Amino acid sequence: MKRIMVMLVLAGLVIALAVPASASSDRAMWVWDGPVEGVSDFASAHGVTDVYLSAPPGFSRDARYASFIDDARTRGLRVWAVAGDASWAQNRNAWVGWTDEVVGVGLFDGIVADVEPYLLSDWSDSRKRSRLISSYLKNLTAARQAAGSTEMLVAVPFWWDLAEYQTKGRTLVERTMAAADGVVVMAYRDHADGVDGIIDLAGFEVALGSQMSKRVVVGVETGPASSDKVTFWEEGSTAMAAELTRVEAAFGGETGYGGVAIHHYGSYSTMAR
């Protein structure tokens, strides 16, 4: 009997080791200040696994990026290149050109494109918005092709799953996911549970990511904002940690869940504890 029990335990260990580690422990942090000192120390001390590092067009001429990434890697951190402008939704050359620059330097673990077409004036006109969305998706597809084997995520607002942005039964966030490797959904709220909470706002996207085999990272805000409910700035990092634990518990079983992303180092590192 004891021999059978030992065999069962060993079999269980083999199965456990064969299963990929859950992505629920992944913790990203946006860094808009570029490759500045202190980021890697802070990230390591706060359980951050991925750094979304601002790398605007032309960054490859700055030698600090290579040294920053080398240092980050020695600490076990992954570093993603981040850039974007609303105008890239209508400017394929700019988006593809930046992607080519990121891939060309061969430094980064992935790409996060922050292209927000709803900031353009055309978004307020329904007919112009339709053309704008079409252009955005075409340019995203071209940029993704340029990325090759480098993973590309796209920052999206939580409300891109609304019916008013559907085309032929597909939500805008679904069409965006289809063109990229996944999304970082900006579910900016200061509470995990309940109506209009982080779990509520990101639930559709995470479930969709599981269906489509795409990565969905759930973004939260730490900077001062015009509405208190969208940021943890007032609550502080201890309260945020408790809420993110609830988010991870809710989504940890979803294959599409890619962890959380905290926006951003500048405010996170100075917010109340």
C-alpha positions in Angstrom: 0.0 0.0 0.0 2.8 2.4 0.9 4.5 1.6 -2.4 1.4 2.5 -4.3 1.0 5.8 -2.4 4.6 6.7 -3.1 4.1 6.0 -6.8 1.0 8.1 -6.9 2.8 11.0 -5.2 5.7 10.7 -7.7 3.2 10.6 -10.6 1.5 13.7 -9.2 4.9 15.5 -9.0 5.7 14.6 -12.6 2.3 15.9 -13.8 2.8 19.1 -11.8 6.2 19.7 -13.3 4.9 19.2 -16.8 2.2 21.8 -16.4 3.4 25.4 -17.3 3.6 27.8 -14.5 0.5 30.0 -14.0 0.8 33.5 -15.5 -1.2 34.8 -12.6 2.0 35.8 -10.7 3.2 38.0 -13.6 3.4 41.6 -12.4 4.3 44.3 -15.0 5.1 48.0 -14.3 5.0 50.8 -16.8 8.1 53.1 -16.8 7.6 56.3 -18.8 10.8 58.0 -17.6 13.0 55.8 -19.8 16.1 53.8 -18.6 16.6 55.7 -15.3 18.4 54.4 -12.2 16.4 52.9 -9.4 13.7 51.1 -11.5 15.3 47.7 -11.4 15.8 48.0 -7.6 12.2 49.0 -7.0 10.9 46.3 -9.4 12.8 43.6 -7.7 11.7 44.8 -4.2 8.0 44.9 -5.2 7.6 41.6 -7.0 7.6 43.1 -10.5 8.5 40.5 -13.2 8.1 42.7 -16.3 9.1 46.3 -17.1 7.1 48.1 -19.8 9.9 50.6 -20.7 9.2 53.7 -22.7 11.3 53.5 -25.8 10.1 56.2 -28.3 11.2 56.3 -31.9 14.9 57.0 -32.0 15.6 55.3 -28.7 18.2 53.0 -30.3 20.7 56.0 -30.3 20.6 56.1 -26.5 23.3 53.7 -25.1 21.5 53.7 -21.7 18.9 51.3 -23.0 21.3 48.4 -23.5 22.9 48.8 -20.0 19.5 49.2 -18.4 18.2 46.0 -20.0 21.4 44.1 -19.1 21.0 45.1 -15.5 17.3 44.2 -15.5 18.0 40.8 -16.9 20.6 40.0 -14.2 17.7 40.5 -11.7 15.4 38.2 -13.7 13.3 41.0 -15.1 11.8 40.9 -18.6 11.8 44.3 -20.4 9.2 45.3 -23.1 9.5 48.3 -25.4 6.6 50.7 -25.1 5.7 53.6 -27.4 2.8 54.8 -29.5 0.8 57.8 -30.5 -2.9 58.2 -31.5 -1.7 59.3 -34.9 -0.2 55.9 -35.6 -3.7 54.7 -36.2 -3.5 56.6 -39.4 0.2 56.5 -40.0 1.4 53.0 -40.8 4.9 54.0 -41.6 5.4 55.5 -38.1 4.1 52.4 -36.4 5.9 49.9 -38.5 9.1 52.0 -38.5 9.2 52.0 -34.7 8.5 48.2 -34.6 11.4 47.7 -37.0 13.6 49.7 -34.7 12.6 47.7 -31.7 13.2 44.4 -33.5 16.4 45.6 -35.1 18.2 46.3 -31.8 17.3 42.8 -30.5 17.2 44.0 -26.8 13.6 43.6 -25.8 11.5 40.6 -24.6 8.4 42.0 -26.2 6.5 45.1 -27.5 3.6 47.0 -25.9 2.0 49.4 -28.5 0.1 52.2 -26.9 -2.0 53.6 -29.8 -5.2 55.1 -28.7 -7.3 56.2 -31.8 -10.2 57.5 -29.6 -8.0 60.5 -28.7 -8.3 61.8 -32.3 -11.1 64.1 -33.4 -12.4 61.6 -36.0 -13.5 59.3 -33.2 -16.5 61.6 -32.3 -18.0 61.2 -35.8 -19.5 57.7 -36.4 -18.7 57.6 -40.1 -15.1 58.9 -39.6 -14.7 56.6 -36.6 -15.5 53.5 -38.8 -12.7 54.5 -41.2 -10.4 55.3 -38.3 -10.9 51.9 -36.7 -10.4 50.2 -40.1 -7.1 52.1 -40.5 -6.0 51.3 -36.9 -6.6 47.6 -37.4 -4.8 47.5 -40.7 -1.8 49.4 -39.3 -1.8 47.1 -36.2 -1.7 44.1 -38.5 1.2 45.5 -40.5 3.1 46.3 -37.3 2.5 42.8 -35.9 3.9 41.3 -39.1 7.0 43.5 -38.8 7.4 42.3 -35.2 8.0 38.8 -36.4 8.7 36.4 -33.5 8.7 39.3 -31.0 5.4 39.3 -29.0 3.3 42.4 -29.4 0.6 43.4 -26.9 -1.7 46.4 -27.4 -3.1 48.7 -24.8 -6.9 49.0 -25.0 -9.6 50.6 -22.9 -12.1 48.3 -21.1 -15.0 49.7 -23.0 -13.9 48.3 -26.4 -16.1 45.4 -25.7 -19.3 47.4 -25.9 -21.9 46.6 -28.5 -21.7 50.0 -30.2 -18.2 49.1 -31.4 -19.2 45.8 -32.9 -18.8 44.9 -36.5 -20.4 41.8 -37.9 -20.9 40.5 -34.4 -17.3 41.0 -33.3 -16.3 43.5 -30.7 -13.5 45.9 -31.3 -11.4 44.3 -28.6 -11.8 40.9 -30.3 -10.7 42.3 -33.6 -7.8 43.9 -31.9 -6.8 40.7 -30.2 -7.1 38.9 -33.5 -4.5 41.2 -35.0 -2.1 41.1 -32.0 -0.7 38.6 -29.5 -2.8 40.0 -26.8 -3.9 43.2 -25.0 -3.3 45.2 -21.8 -6.8 46.2 -20.8 -6.9 49.4 -18.9 -9.4 48.4 -16.2 -8.6 51.5 -14.1 -10.6 51.1 -10.9 -9.5 51.2 -7.2 -11.5 48.0 -6.2 -11.5 44.5 -7.5 -15.0 43.2 -6.7 -18.5 44.4 -7.5 -20.1 46.2 -10.4 -17.7 48.6 -12.1 -14.7 46.9 -10.4 -11.6 45.6 -12.0 -12.8 42.0 -12.3 -16.1 43.2 -13.8 -14.4 45.5 -16.3 -11.7 43.0 -17.4 -13.7 39.8 -17.2 -14.9 39.8 -20.8 -11.4 40.4 -22.1 -9.8 37.7 -20.0 -12.5 35.1 -21.0 -12.0 36.1 -24.7 -8.3 35.8 -24.3 -8.8 32.2 -23.1 -11.0 31.4 -26.1 -8.6 33.0 -28.6 -5.4 31.8 -27.0 -4.3 35.4 -26.5 -2.6 37.0 -23.5 -4.7 39.5 -21.5 -2.9 41.6 -18.9 -5.1 43.6 -16.5 -3.9 47.2 -16.1 -4.4 49.4 -12.9 -3.6 53.0 -12.2 -1.6 54.5 -9.4 -1.3 58.2 -10.5 -3.5 61.1 -9.4 -6.7 61.3 -11.4 -9.7 63.5 -11.8 -11.9 60.7 -10.5 -10.8 58.8 -7.3 -12.3 55.5 -8.4 -9.9 55.1 -11.3 -6.7 55.1 -9.2 -5.1 53.6 -6.1 -3.3 56.9 -5.5 -5.4 57.7 -2.4 -5.6 54.2 -1.0 -1.9 53.4 -1.2 0.1 50.4 -2.2 -1.0 48.1 0.7 -4.6 48.5 -0.3 -3.8 48.0 -3.9 -1.9 44.7 -3.1 -5.0 43.4 -1.4 -7.2 44.2 -4.4 -4.7 42.7 -6.9 -4.7 39.5 -4.9 -8.5 39.3 -5.5 -8.0 40.0 -9.2 -5.4 37.2 -9.4 -7.7 34.8 -7.5 -10.6 35.6 -9.8 -8.6 35.2 -13.1 -5.8 32.8 -12.1 -7.6 29.8 -13.6 -8.1 31.4 -17.0 -5.5 30.4 -19.6 -5.8 33.9 -21.2 -4.9 35.7 -18.0 -1.4 37.2 -18.2 -1.1 38.9 -14.9 -1.4 42.6 -14.0 0.3 45.8 -15.1 0.7 48.7 -12.8 0.7 52.2 -14.3 3.2 53.6 -13.5 6.7 53.7 -11.8 6.7 57.4 -11.3 3.5 57.4 -9.1 3.7 53.8 -7.8 7.2 54.5 -6.3 5.9 57.6 -4.5 2.4 56.7 -3.5 1.4 56.1 0.1 2.2 52.7 1.6 
